[in-house]
Amino acid sequence: MSDSLEELRRLDKAHLWHPFTQMQDWCSSEEDPLIIASGKGAMLTDVKGNQYFDGNSSIWTNIHGHRHPKIDAAIRDQLSEIAHCSALGFSNQPAIQLGEKLVNLFPAGSLTRVFFSDDGSTAVECACKMAVQYRQLKGEARPHFVAFGGAYHGDTMGAASLGGIGVFRERFASGGYPACHLDDIDGLESMAAEDAETVNAVIVEPLIQGAAGMQVWPQGMLRRLREWCDANGAFLILDEVMTGFGRTGQMFACHHEAIVPDFICLAKGLTGGYLPLAATLTTEEVYEAFLGSYEEMTTFFYGHSYCANPLGCAAALGSLKVFEDEKVIDSLGPKINSLKEALASVENPHWGDVRQVGMIVGIDLLDHQTGDALNWRKETGARVCRAARKYGLLTRPVGDTLTLMPPLCSSVDQIKSAVTALDHATRDLLS
Ligand SMILES: *Cc1c(COP(=O)(O)O)cnc(C)c1O
């Protein structure tokens, strides 16, 4: 049995390869990996029994807290029926029910078709492949995708090619979609007409870019994007993998500007942060272009083994039920305000720009003498987050930007304590 902490750590270092992690540091003798044993609500407990606030919602996934009784029960009930069966040639009840619920979260008749997959990256791949095949079926020469600098759409080859962050894309730059990256909406609006005619789709993380360090877009951008796409015959793909399911204060970021995209990509919070499940929603117009007799070969030949996984769909139904029963969106206003007030009350000389959209926060660390950005090689953001563990907070930075993304179920007190923990941890390390 490998249950002593030392043995678990030894085996982790011997056999696992962690995502986005320099394993040489991870495996060094000074590093004692934190091993999470359990969770309840917004709290996580490690194998030693230490408790922490889940300050980044377990990498932006968790919504209603861990071990929520309703989601747990939804999964258990489904487990006593079946855990998985194929969506290739068959269907299942939770997937059917979830499809209807998701469609009903958008204006009637707008996004009417749901394609299930596994992760944010596959939700994006699915939207892009649908867009590519749609153009082929319609005989339209529109080869290009437009994405934005700083964008993050996932790590599979196609999704990564749309990303605007060099380290995630450049190493594998030979593959992926033909994409052009613009800085902002002005860049799009000033695109020459002959270039605009070649645009298949514009993809964007609405309201706020996550992996870029919680960078906020100007107000009104979504409406302008929708107008530009309509005027130029391009699709609008919204990657709401991070912003979906209440994070921004509304159920979806696109609700803030009352627009509907041609494709929306959902994942992370879809199951309440319980299981890997994703959904790509699109319009009846897109869907109908793929209809034809079998030999016309217009079928969308795309799928994954676990598409429409019944356990994942049951968890997602459970999560949507919690949104309804607990009036979660209505409850967010006071939490968002207390987060704002807590941030405004901090006077930390090492904190530069502080950005907030709903329950999402980015705090830039800076050199308090020069006001410049820190030397990224020093990994200050990561060290501050490490120091925050002492104050009962777990979170992960983006470079030298500290991030907070508390689960929507967090209490006002938990939110305030998390901000205080980051303030103290910053001072401990830098003052
Ligand atoms: C996390 C994320 C993705 C990728 O999702 P995975 O589930 O990690 O594949 C895509 N887009 C955005 C905006 C994300 O935050």
The ligand as a MOL file (V3000), in Angstrom:
LIG
                    3D

  0  0  0     0  0            999 V3000
M  V30 BEGIN CTAB
M  V30 COUNTS 15 15 0 0 0
M  V30 BEGIN ATOM
M  V30 1 C -9.0710 26.2310 -20.1680 0
M  V30 2 C -9.4770 26.8760 -21.4240 0
M  V30 3 C -9.5070 26.1570 -22.6320 0
M  V30 4 C -9.0560 24.7390 -22.7260 0
M  V30 5 O -9.8600 23.8820 -21.9730 0
M  V30 6 P -9.2990 22.4360 -21.5460 0
M  V30 7 O -10.4540 21.8160 -20.8570 0
M  V30 8 O -8.1390 22.7150 -20.6340 0
M  V30 9 O -8.8890 21.7450 -22.7840 0
M  V30 10 C -9.9630 26.8040 -23.7540 0
M  V30 11 N -10.3450 28.0810 -23.7070 0
M  V30 12 C -10.3360 28.8090 -22.5780 0
M  V30 13 C -10.8110 30.2230 -22.6020 0
M  V30 14 C -9.8790 28.2290 -21.3980 0
M  V30 15 O -9.8280 28.9490 -20.2760 0
M  V30 END ATOM
M  V30 BEGIN BOND
M  V30 1 1 1 2
M  V30 2 1 2 3
M  V30 3 2 2 14
M  V30 4 1 3 4
M  V30 5 2 3 10
M  V30 6 1 4 5
M  V30 7 1 5 6
M  V30 8 2 6 7
M  V30 9 1 6 8
M  V30 10 1 6 9
M  V30 11 1 10 11
M  V30 12 2 11 12
M  V30 13 1 12 13
M  V30 14 1 12 14
M  V30 15 1 14 15
M  V30 END BOND
M  V30 END CTAB
M  END
